[in-house]
């Protein structure tokens, strides 16, 4: 997630089409289903964060990145999903080639209706927002910025394995999201195309487009995190944003999901919306008083497991499970 197009102030631009709910979108508040909502276990998700960070910075193409990828794949397989790699050599903004891959985990469910949950699994190669300039060119742990979204997905996969759902839930871990132009490189020029390399590749080469909608989880474990209505999400997937906030209210976490509009974030949901044409909303933390808007640990050495809040993981994870179990699609 990037500074480009990032302005977390209330937007004066109102997208009229975004205010219209799609006809095939279920209304969670009136769902007639009687499905037990499993408990999202924040401690379990937290351990997945610790495990990912334990491999070292997950910079695309490194040994730590490869070992972590093997871990993520094995966990999804343990939870009954069919996993494949979407391999690609990504080209960084400075021409460096990054051999990497997206991780695709497909549910064995035969349900007609499917939804997609995503996160990025790489970590930032540079601590370019650290208060110590000597660390700007060193990679970060990425506990919140990357590992938290993957951890929530893994815990979702575990607890949904035995749930009898009328829909199928698939997962994608995008690679090379955080390889964008560093703040210290003033010679790089326009940086907008240097981010989200894995999701852009997937959007042009999706394993499937047969999804009702998608949700992106990014920085969902930070201390003091709150989640607002992100601009591109409202523009392209307003009905998904509405469902997320309805689910948060039903799950008892409306204090974490603030019913206010925020600015536009260049993140993995943008190519999914604009290229793959799958409506996807971004669940991403917003800190109104932080200099960047992304919080005090963003792209710094402080983005480690010690700065993860299990309460934030619980709020996001339980909201996602509530949403999934409340969907009222007819699969006959």
C-alpha positions in Angstrom: 0.0 0.0 0.0 1.5 3.2 -1.1 1.7 7.0 -0.7 0.8 7.4 -4.4 -2.9 8.5 -4.5 -3.0 8.3 -0.7 -4.9 11.1 1.0 -6.9 10.1 3.9 -9.1 13.1 4.1 -12.8 13.1 3.4 -13.3 13.1 -0.3 -15.5 15.7 -2.0 -15.9 13.3 -4.9 -19.1 11.3 -4.7 -19.4 8.3 -7.0 -23.1 8.0 -7.7 -22.8 4.5 -9.1 -21.0 3.4 -5.9 -24.1 4.3 -3.9 -26.1 1.7 -5.7 -26.1 -1.8 -4.3 -25.8 -4.6 -6.9 -28.9 -6.7 -7.3 -27.1 -10.0 -6.7 -25.6 -8.8 -3.4 -27.1 -10.3 -0.3 -28.3 -8.1 2.5 -26.6 -9.4 5.6 -29.1 -7.7 7.9 -32.0 -9.7 6.5 -30.2 -13.0 5.8 -32.5 -15.9 6.7 -29.7 -18.4 7.2 -29.1 -20.2 10.5 -25.4 -20.9 10.2 -23.3 -21.1 13.4 -20.5 -18.5 13.2 -17.2 -20.1 14.2 -14.9 -18.3 16.6 -11.9 -16.6 15.1 -9.0 -17.4 17.4 -6.6 -14.4 17.5 -3.9 -16.3 19.3 -3.7 -18.8 16.4 -3.5 -15.9 13.9 -0.8 -14.3 15.9 1.3 -17.5 15.9 1.1 -17.5 12.1 2.6 -13.9 12.2 5.4 -15.0 14.5 6.1 -18.0 12.3 6.3 -15.9 9.1 8.5 -13.3 10.7 10.7 -16.0 12.0 12.0 -16.8 8.5 13.4 -13.3 8.3 12.3 -10.4 5.9 10.2 -12.0 3.2 11.7 -9.9 0.3 10.7 -11.5 -3.0 13.4 -13.8 -4.4 15.2 -14.4 -1.1 15.7 -17.6 0.8 13.5 -16.3 3.7 10.8 -15.6 1.2 11.0 -19.1 -0.3 10.9 -20.8 3.1 7.9 -18.7 4.2 6.1 -19.5 1.0 6.6 -23.2 1.7 5.1 -22.7 5.2 2.0 -20.9 3.9 1.4 -23.5 1.2 1.7 -26.3 3.7 -0.8 -24.7 6.1 -3.4 -24.1 3.4 -3.0 -27.8 2.4 -3.4 -28.9 6.0 -6.7 -27.1 6.0 -7.9 -29.0 3.0 -7.4 -26.5 0.2 -5.8 -27.2 -3.2 -2.7 -25.0 -3.6 -0.8 -23.9 -6.6 1.9 -21.4 -7.4 1.6 -18.8 -10.0 5.2 -18.2 -10.8 6.6 -15.1 -12.4 9.9 -13.2 -12.6 8.8 -9.7 -11.5 10.8 -6.7 -12.7 11.4 -4.1 -10.0 11.3 -0.4 -10.7 15.1 -0.3 -11.0 15.3 -3.3 -13.4 16.2 -5.9 -10.8 14.5 -9.2 -11.5 12.6 -10.8 -8.7 11.7 -14.5 -9.1 8.5 -15.0 -7.1 5.0 -16.4 -7.1 1.4 -15.8 -6.1 0.0 -18.5 -3.8 -3.5 -19.7 -4.8 -5.5 -21.8 -2.4 -8.8 -23.1 -3.7 -11.6 -24.6 -1.6 -12.8 -28.1 -2.3 -16.4 -26.9 -2.0 -18.6 -27.5 -5.1 -20.7 -24.5 -4.2 -21.8 -22.4 -7.3 -21.0 -19.1 -5.6 -17.4 -18.3 -4.7 -15.7 -15.4 -3.0 -12.0 -14.4 -2.9 -10.0 -13.3 0.1 -6.5 -12.0 -0.5 -3.4 -10.4 1.1 0.2 -9.9 0.1 2.9 -12.2 1.6 6.1 -10.3 0.8 7.7 -7.7 3.0 9.2 -4.3 2.3 12.8 -4.4 1.0 13.6 -1.0 2.6 12.8 0.6 5.9 12.4 3.9 4.1 10.1 5.4 6.8 12.2 4.5 9.8 13.3 7.3 12.1 16.9 6.1 11.7 18.2 7.0 8.3 20.9 4.3 8.5 18.2 1.7 8.3 16.4 3.1 5.2 18.0 0.6 2.8 17.5 -2.5 5.0 14.5 -4.8 4.8 11.8 -5.0 7.4 10.1 -7.8 9.2 6.7 -6.8 8.0 4.6 -8.3 10.8 1.7 -6.0 10.2 2.4 -5.0 6.6 2.0 -8.4 5.0 2.1 -11.1 7.6 -1.1 -10.0 9.4 -3.3 -10.4 6.3 -1.9 -13.8 5.5 -2.3 -14.9 9.2 -6.0 -13.9 9.2 -6.5 -15.9 6.0 -4.8 -19.0 7.4 -7.0 -18.9 10.5 -10.1 -18.3 8.4 -9.1 -21.4 6.3 -8.7 -23.5 9.5 -12.0 -22.7 11.1 -14.1 -22.6 7.9 -12.8 -26.1 6.9 -15.6 -27.8 8.9 -18.3 -25.1 8.4 -21.2 -26.0 6.2 -21.4 -23.0 4.0 -23.5 -22.3 0.9 -20.5 -20.6 -0.7 -16.9 -21.4 -1.4 -14.0 -19.3 -0.1 -10.8 -19.2 -2.0 -7.6 -17.4 -1.0 -4.7 -15.7 -2.9 -1.4 -14.5 -1.4 0.0 -11.8 -3.8 3.7 -11.5 -4.1 5.9 -8.4 -4.8 3.3 -5.9 -3.5 5.8 -4.0 -1.5 8.6 -3.6 -4.0 7.7 -0.1 -5.0 10.0 2.9 -5.3 11.6 3.7 -2.0 11.3 7.2 -0.5 15.0 7.8 -0.7 15.3 7.2 -4.5 14.4 10.6 -5.9 15.6 9.6 -9.4 12.9 6.9 -10.0 10.2 9.2 -11.3 6.5 8.1 -11.3 6.1 5.2 -8.8 2.5 4.3 -9.4 3.3 1.2 -11.5 6.1 0.0 -9.3 3.8 -1.4 -6.6 1.4 -4.4 -6.5 3.4 -6.5 -9.1 1.9 -9.8 -8.0 -1.7 -8.7 -8.0 -1.3 -6.9 -11.4 0.1 -10.1 -12.9 -2.7 -12.2 -11.4 -5.4 -9.7 -12.6 -4.1 -10.2 -16.1 -3.8 -14.0 -15.7 -6.4 -15.0 -13.1 -6.9 -18.7 -12.3 -10.6 -17.8 -12.3 -12.9 -14.8 -12.7 -15.9 -16.7 -11.3 -16.1 -14.7 -8.1 -19.0 -12.8 -6.7 -16.6 -10.4 -5.0 -13.3 -10.2 -3.2 -11.8 -8.8 0.0 -8.2 -7.6 0.4 -6.7 -7.7 3.9 -3.7 -5.4 4.5 -2.2 -4.2 7.7 -4.9 -5.8 9.9 -3.0 -6.4 13.1 -1.6 -3.1 14.2 -2.0 -1.5 17.6 -4.7 1.2 17.7 -5.9 0.3 14.1 -9.2 1.4 12.8 -10.7 0.7 9.4 -12.5 3.2 7.2 -14.3 3.2 3.8 -11.3 3.3 1.4 -11.8 5.3 -1.7 -11.2 2.8 -4.5 -13.2 0.2 -2.6 -16.2 2.6 -2.6 -15.7 3.5 -6.2 -15.6 -0.1 -7.5 -17.1 -2.3 -4.9 -19.4 -0.2 -2.7 -21.7 -3.1 -2.0 -18.8 -5.1 -0.7 -17.8 -2.3 1.6 -21.4 -2.1 2.9 -21.4 -5.9 3.6 -18.1 -5.6 5.6 -19.4 -2.8 7.8 -22.7 -4.6 8.3 -20.8 -7.7 9.3 -18.6 -5.7 11.7 -21.7 -4.4 13.4 -23.3 -7.9 13.7 -20.0 -9.3 15.1 -19.8 -6.5 17.7 -16.8 -4.7 16.2 -18.3 -1.5 14.8 -15.9 0.5 17.0 -13.0 -0.9 14.8 -14.9 -0.2 11.5 -15.6 3.5 11.3 -18.4 4.6 9.0 -16.5 7.4 7.4 -15.0 7.8 4.0 -11.2 7.9 3.6 -8.9 8.6 0.8 -7.6 6.4 -2.1 -4.9 3.8 -1.5 -2.8 2.2 -4.3 -3.1 -1.4 -3.2 -3.7 -4.9 -4.6 -7.4 -4.5 -4.9 -7.0 -1.8 -7.6 -5.8 -4.1 -10.4 -8.3 -6.8 -9.4 -11.1 -4.2 -9.8 -9.8 -2.5 -12.9 -8.2 -5.4 -14.8 -9.8 -8.6 -13.6 -13.2 -6.8 -13.1 -13.9 -8.5 -9.9 -15.3 -6.1 -7.3 -12.9 -6.1 -4.4 -12.8 -4.0 -1.2 -9.7 -3.2 0.8 -9.7 -3.7 4.6 -6.8 -1.5 5.5 -5.9 0.4 8.7 -6.1 4.2 8.7 -4.4 6.3 11.4 -5.7 9.9 11.2 -3.0 11.4 13.3 0.0 9.5 11.9 2.2 11.3 9.4 1.7 8.7 6.7 -1.9 7.7 7.6 -0.7 4.0 7.8 0.5 4.1 11.4 3.7 4.6 13.3 5.3 1.2 12.3 4.7 1.4 8.5 7.9 0.6 6.6 10.0 0.8 9.7 11.9 -1.7 11.9 9.2 -1.4 14.4 6.9 -3.4 12.2 7.5 -6.5 14.2 5.4 -9.1 16.2 5.8 -7.0 19.4 3.7 -4.3 17.8 0.8 -6.6 16.8 -2.4 -6.4 18.7 -4.4 -9.6 19.0 -7.6 -7.5 19.6 -7.2 -6.0 16.1 -6.7 -9.4 14.6 -9.8 -10.6 16.4 -11.9 -7.7 15.2 -11.0 -8.2 11.5 -11.0 -12.0 11.5 -14.3 -12.3 13.3 -15.8 -9.7 11.0 -14.7 -11.7 8.0 -16.1 -14.9 9.4 -19.4 -13.2 10.3 -19.7 -11.8 6.7 -19.0 -15.2 5.1 -21.5 -17.0 7.4 -24.2 -14.4 6.8 -24.1 -14.5 3.0 -27.5 -15.6 1.6 -26.8 -16.8 -1.9 -28.9 -19.6 -3.4 -26.7 -22.4 -4.8 -29.4 -24.6 -6.1 
